[in-house]
Amino acid sequence: MRELICICCPRGCRLTVDDELNVTGNFCPRGIAYGKSEVTNPTRVVTSTVRINGSDLAMCPVKTSEPIKKGNIFKCMEEINKIQIEAPVHIGDVIIHNVCGEEGIDVIATRNMEKI
């Protein structure tokens, strides 16, 4: 049995998930989906920054386009920390394709960074 706090909305329901993946304590159906997913295949969106050249700021904020497996977070950060990009960059530009080998999940820019 696992006890979790749902993060799908501000309500923060206290969930209990048993060995048969029955979820209790949820206020809405999203809590059921979250509880089952968190126990069977936890995922997270990774947010970070990458070094950028040619901009007035030294770092560009980025995030994964979709949640990645929780076990791949450190591997994802290793890939992010190795790269350096050139300005200009625009919101949604792909910085790393298929991060951690996860097909269709990219690291994307989350801020426009103009060239100086």
Beta strands, then each sheet from edge to edge (+ up, - down):
strand 1: 2-5
strand 2: 14-17
strand 3: 23-24
strand 4: 43-44
strand 5: 47-53
strand 6: 59-64
strand 7: 68-69
strand 8: 84-86
strand 9: 94-96
strand 10: 107-109
sheet 1: 1+ 2- 3+
sheet 2: 4+ 7-
sheet 3: 8+ 5+ 6- 10+ 9-
end
